Amino acid sequence: MQNNYQTLYMKNSIIPFSIVSFFLFGCLCSCHSENEKVNDHKSIILTEDMTAIVESDRPQKTIILPGELKAWEWVDMYAKVKGFVKQVYVDRGSIVKKGQLLAILEAPELTAELSKREADVLEYKAKYKASKATYFRLVQTSKTQGAISENELDVAYSKMLSDSSIVSSVQGSLNSVREMINYLKITAPFDGAVTERNIHPGALVGVEDKVPMFKMGSTDKLRLTVAIPEVYSSEIETKCNIKFSVAAFPEQQFTACMARNSIAIQQDIRSLITELDVENTNHLLSPGMYVELSLPIRRKTATLFVPLHAIVHSTERTFIIKVENHKAKWIDVKQGNMIDDKVEIFSSDVHAGDVIISKASEEIRDGSKL
C-alpha cells in the first residue's frame, strides 16, 4: 500500500516539473530573441576619428621597373660569298667608323670568273662595233638606187641590234661578278664597336655559316627597353629626364627619354614594351646592362581616394561603408593604385566629399544606425 502511494506521488510530481521546465526554457528563448532584436537595432556612436572624407585627387607616383640597355644599332655580320679569310684588321673591342675595312676574303674562282666576263665584254663590244659600222656603210650605199637591196639592209640592222643586246647582257654579268668581288671586302655598316670576332686568317666562311664573323653594336646612343604593366600604360607623367640606375654605378643616376612603344599590349606578360633613348657619348654604359627605372606616373584626370583601412575585403565583395542618412551603407568599389596610406577607388555610387567609415569592418552591418 505504501509502495503504491510513493509511486503515485512520483508520477504526479514529474508532470508539474516538466511543465515548469518547458515554461522556463520558453522564457529564456524569448529573452534571448528580444536581446538579439535590441542588438540588431542598436545605434553605433561615431566619433570624429572614425570617419573620413572621400577625396578627389591626381597624385603622382613613382614605380620602379626593370629594364635592359641595348645597342642603338646591332648586327651579326656573315659572309655574303664563300671564300677564305685573307686578312683581319680588327678585334673584339675595336672602335670603327662606317665603311672601315674589317677583313678581306679571297675566292680564286671569282677572280677567274671576273677575267672571263671582262674578256666576253671586250669580244662582244668589238662585234657590236663591227656590225654597227657595217650597217651605217650599207645605209650610205643604199642612197645609190639599186646598189643595196632592202633585205640586205634589214639583215644588217638586225645584226647590229643583236650584238648590242649581247653587249648589255655580258656587261650585266661582269657587273654582277664585280659586285661579288666587292663582297670579299668586309666593311663596317655603321659607326660602333666590334663586340665579337669569330674568324682568323685561313678560315673558310660562307653564307651558310651559323656563327657570324663579327658582331657589331653602336654605343654612342643606347636603347633602354622596359615592359610597362598594362595598368600603368596610360599614366606616364613625363617623356624625358626619366631617371634610372645600373649596378655598375650604384651611386650615379642616368636619364633617358621616352621614344617609342609597341602600341599593342604583349599578351604573355600583359605589358607595353617601351623603348627609351639614352645618350652615351662618354661610353660609361654598355649594351646588356640591367637597369632599374624610376617611372613617374599620374592619372590623366582626378580620381577618388579613401584611407587604406576604409576598404573591406570579404570573400564575396570589396566595399566601403558610406554614412548616409545616419545609416551605414555598403558600397561595392573597385580598387586602383595605392599611394602612401590612401587607395584609389572606382564606383558610380561614391563621390568626392562623401563621408565614410575610416576603419571599416564587416561588424558594421549594412543598414546599421549611426
C-alpha positions in Angstrom: 0.0 0.0 0.0 2.8 2.3 0.9 4.8 1.5 -2.2 1.8 2.2 -4.4 1.4 5.6 -2.7 5.0 6.5 -3.4 4.8 5.5 -7.0 1.6 7.7 -7.5 3.3 10.6 -5.7 6.4 10.4 -8.0 4.2 10.3 -11.2 2.2 13.3 -10.1 5.5 15.2 -9.3 7.1 14.6 -12.8 4.3 16.3 -14.7 4.4 19.7 -13.0 8.2 19.7 -13.1 8.1 19.1 -16.9 5.6 22.0 -17.3 7.8 24.3 -15.3 11.0 23.4 -17.3 9.2 24.0 -20.6 8.0 27.3 -19.3 11.4 28.4 -18.1 13.0 27.3 -21.5 10.5 29.4 -23.4 11.2 32.4 -21.3 14.9 32.1 -21.8 14.5 31.8 -25.6 12.1 34.7 -25.6 14.6 36.8 -23.7 17.5 35.8 -26.0 15.4 36.7 -29.1 14.5 40.1 -27.6 18.1 40.8 -26.8 19.1 40.0 -30.5 16.4 42.3 -31.7 17.7 45.0 -29.4 21.3 44.4 -30.5 20.3 44.5 -34.3 18.9 47.9 -33.9 21.4 49.3 -31.5 22.9 52.6 -32.8 26.7 52.9 -33.3 28.1 56.2 -32.0 30.6 57.7 -34.4 33.4 59.9 -33.3 35.4 62.2 -35.5 38.4 59.8 -35.8 36.1 57.0 -37.1 35.1 58.8 -40.3 36.9 60.2 -43.3 36.0 62.3 -46.4 36.3 60.8 -49.9 38.9 62.9 -51.7 39.3 63.7 -55.4 43.0 63.9 -56.3 45.5 63.4 -59.0 48.7 62.5 -57.2 52.0 61.5 -58.8 53.5 58.1 -58.0 56.9 56.7 -58.9 57.2 53.0 -59.8 60.4 51.0 -60.1 60.6 48.8 -63.2 63.4 46.6 -64.5 64.9 47.2 -67.9 67.7 46.4 -70.2 70.1 48.5 -72.2 70.6 47.6 -75.9 72.9 48.9 -78.6 71.3 51.6 -80.8 72.2 49.5 -83.8 73.2 45.9 -83.7 74.3 43.5 -86.4 75.7 39.9 -86.8 78.0 40.0 -89.8 78.1 37.0 -92.1 80.0 36.4 -95.4 77.9 37.1 -98.5 80.1 34.9 -100.7 82.1 31.8 -100.0 85.8 32.4 -99.5 88.9 32.1 -97.4 89.8 34.8 -94.8 92.9 36.5 -96.1 93.3 39.3 -93.6 91.6 40.6 -90.4 92.1 44.2 -89.4 90.0 44.5 -86.2 89.5 42.6 -83.0 87.0 42.5 -80.1 86.6 46.0 -78.7 87.8 47.8 -81.8 86.0 51.2 -82.3 85.3 51.5 -86.1 83.7 54.0 -88.4 81.2 53.4 -91.1 82.8 51.9 -94.2 86.0 50.9 -92.4 87.6 47.7 -93.7 87.3 44.9 -91.1 88.6 41.9 -93.1 89.4 40.7 -96.6 88.4 37.3 -98.1 89.8 35.7 -101.2 87.9 33.4 -103.7 90.1 32.3 -106.7 87.0 31.1 -108.6 85.5 34.6 -108.5 88.8 36.1 -109.8 88.8 33.6 -112.7 85.1 34.4 -113.4 85.9 38.1 -113.4 88.6 37.7 -116.1 86.3 35.6 -118.3 83.4 38.2 -118.0 85.8 41.0 -118.9 87.0 39.1 -122.0 83.4 38.5 -123.1 82.6 42.1 -122.8 85.6 43.1 -124.9 84.7 40.4 -127.5 81.1 41.4 -127.9 81.8 45.1 -127.9 84.1 44.5 -130.9 81.4 42.5 -132.7 78.9 45.2 -132.0 81.3 47.9 -133.2 81.8 46.0 -136.5 78.1 45.3 -137.1 77.3 48.9 -136.4 79.9 50.1 -138.8 78.6 47.7 -141.5 75.0 48.8 -141.1 75.9 52.5 -141.5 78.1 51.8 -144.5 75.1 50.0 -146.1 72.9 52.9 -145.3 75.2 55.2 -147.2 75.5 52.8 -150.1 71.7 52.4 -150.2 71.4 56.1 -151.2 72.6 55.0 -154.7 69.5 53.5 -156.2 69.8 49.7 -156.8 73.2 49.4 -155.1 71.8 47.6 -152.0 68.6 45.6 -151.6 66.3 46.5 -148.7 66.5 42.9 -147.4 70.3 43.2 -147.0 69.9 46.5 -145.2 67.3 44.9 -142.8 69.7 42.0 -142.0 72.5 44.3 -141.2 70.2 46.3 -138.9 69.1 43.2 -137.1 72.7 42.1 -136.6 73.6 45.4 -135.1 70.7 45.2 -132.6 71.5 41.6 -131.7 75.2 42.5 -131.0 74.1 45.5 -128.9 71.8 43.3 -126.7 74.6 40.8 -126.2 76.9 43.5 -125.0 74.4 44.7 -122.5 73.9 41.1 -121.2 77.6 40.4 -120.8 78.2 43.8 -119.2 75.5 43.0 -116.7 77.2 39.6 -115.9 80.5 41.5 -115.4 78.9 43.9 -113.0 77.4 41.1 -111.1 80.8 39.4 -110.7 82.4 42.7 -109.7 79.7 43.1 -107.0 80.6 39.6 -105.7 84.2 40.6 -105.7 83.3 43.6 -103.6 81.7 41.3 -101.1 85.2 39.9 -100.3 85.8 43.2 -98.5 84.1 43.2 -95.1 83.3 46.8 -94.0 81.6 48.3 -91.0 77.9 49.2 -91.8 77.9 52.0 -89.2 80.0 53.7 -86.5 80.3 51.5 -83.5 82.3 48.8 -81.7 83.2 45.3 -82.6 81.8 43.2 -79.7 82.7 39.8 -81.0 85.2 38.3 -83.5 85.0 34.7 -84.6 87.3 34.4 -87.7 91.0 34.1 -88.3 93.2 34.1 -91.5 92.8 30.9 -93.5 89.3 30.1 -92.3 86.7 29.2 -94.8 83.5 31.2 -94.5 80.2 31.3 -96.4 76.6 32.3 -96.5 75.6 29.0 -94.8 77.6 29.7 -91.7 75.7 29.7 -88.4 78.3 31.7 -86.4 78.8 35.3 -87.5 82.3 36.6 -88.5 81.8 39.7 -86.4 79.2 41.2 -84.1 78.9 45.0 -84.0 77.0 47.5 -82.0 76.6 51.2 -81.9 77.2 52.5 -78.4 77.1 56.3 -78.7 73.4 56.1 -78.2 71.6 53.2 -76.5 68.0 51.9 -76.3 66.5 51.2 -72.9 63.8 48.5 -73.2 61.2 48.2 -70.4 57.9 46.4 -70.0 55.3 48.8 -68.5 52.4 46.9 -66.9 49.0 47.4 -68.6 47.5 49.1 -65.5 50.1 51.9 -65.8 50.4 52.1 -69.6 48.2 55.2 -69.9 49.6 57.1 -66.8 53.1 58.0 -67.9 53.7 61.5 -66.4 56.7 62.7 -68.4 58.5 61.8 -71.6 62.1 63.0 -70.8 64.5 63.1 -67.8 63.3 59.7 -66.6 65.9 58.5 -64.1 67.5 55.1 -64.0 70.4 53.4 -62.3 72.7 50.4 -63.1 74.6 48.1 -60.8 78.0 49.1 -62.2 77.5 52.7 -61.0 75.2 52.4 -57.9 75.7 56.0 -56.8 75.1 57.6 -60.2 71.8 58.5 -61.8 71.3 58.5 -65.6 68.5 59.9 -67.6 66.5 58.7 -70.6 63.7 60.0 -72.9 60.6 58.0 -73.8 60.8 57.4 -77.5 58.6 54.6 -78.9 56.5 51.6 -77.8 55.0 48.5 -79.4 51.4 50.1 -79.3 49.9 46.7 -78.6 49.9 45.0 -75.1 52.1 41.9 -75.1 49.7 39.1 -74.3 52.0 36.8 -72.3 53.1 39.4 -69.8 50.2 41.9 -70.1 52.7 44.8 -70.6 53.5 47.5 -73.1 57.1 47.1 -74.4 58.6 50.6 -74.5 61.9 52.0 -75.6 63.7 55.0 -74.2 66.7 56.7 -75.8 69.9 57.1 -73.8 72.8 59.3 -74.8 76.1 57.5 -74.1 78.8 59.7 -75.7 81.0 59.1 -72.6 80.6 55.3 -73.1 80.0 54.6 -69.4 77.1 52.4 -70.2 77.2 49.1 -72.1 74.6 47.1 -74.0 73.2 44.3 -71.9 73.3 46.1 -68.6 70.4 45.6 -66.2 68.5 48.8 -65.3 66.2 49.9 -62.5 64.0 52.6 -64.0 62.1 55.1 -61.8 59.0 55.9 -63.8 56.7 58.8 -62.7 53.0 58.1 -63.3 49.9 60.1 -62.9 46.2 59.7 -63.9 45.0 61.9 -66.8 42.1 63.0 -64.7 41.4 63.3 -61.0 40.1 60.1 -59.2 38.7 59.2 -55.8 40.9 58.2 -52.8 40.0 56.8 -49.4 42.1 55.7 -46.4 43.7 52.3 -46.7 41.6 50.8 -43.9 38.3 52.1 -45.2 38.2 49.2 -47.7 36.8 45.9 -46.6 37.7 42.7 -48.5 35.4 39.9 -48.0 35.2 36.5 -49.7 32.4 37.8 -52.0 33.0 41.5 -52.4 35.2 44.6 -51.9 33.3 47.6 -50.4 33.5 50.7 -48.3 30.9 51.8 -45.7 29.3 55.1 -46.6 27.5 57.2 -43.9 24.1 58.1 -45.5 21.1 59.5 -43.6 22.7 58.3 -40.3 22.9 54.8 -41.6 25.7 52.5 -42.8 25.5 51.7 -46.5 27.8 49.2 -48.1 29.1 50.4 -51.5 30.9 48.0 -53.8 34.1 49.5 -55.2 36.9 48.6 -57.5 40.4 49.2 -56.1 43.1 51.1 -58.1 46.5 52.4 -57.3 47.8 52.7 -53.7 49.7 55.9 -52.9 51.1 56.3 -49.4 48.3 55.4 -47.0 45.5 56.0 -49.5 43.8 53.8 -52.0 42.2 54.8 -55.3 38.7 53.6 -55.7 36.2 53.5 -58.6 32.4 53.4 -58.1 29.5 55.3 -59.6 27.8 55.4 -56.1 30.7 57.3 -54.4 31.5 61.0 -54.9 34.1 63.4 -53.6 33.0 64.8 -50.2 31.1 61.7 -49.1 31.5 60.7 -45.5 32.7 57.1 -45.0 33.9 54.9 -42.1 37.7 55.3 -42.0 38.3 51.9 -40.3 35.5 49.7 -41.7 34.7 46.1 -41.0 32.0 43.6 -41.6 30.9 44.0 -38.0 29.2 47.3 -39.0 26.3 45.8 -40.9 24.6 47.3 -43.9 21.8 49.5 -42.7 23.0 49.9 -39.1 22.1 53.2 -37.4 24.9 55.6 -36.9 
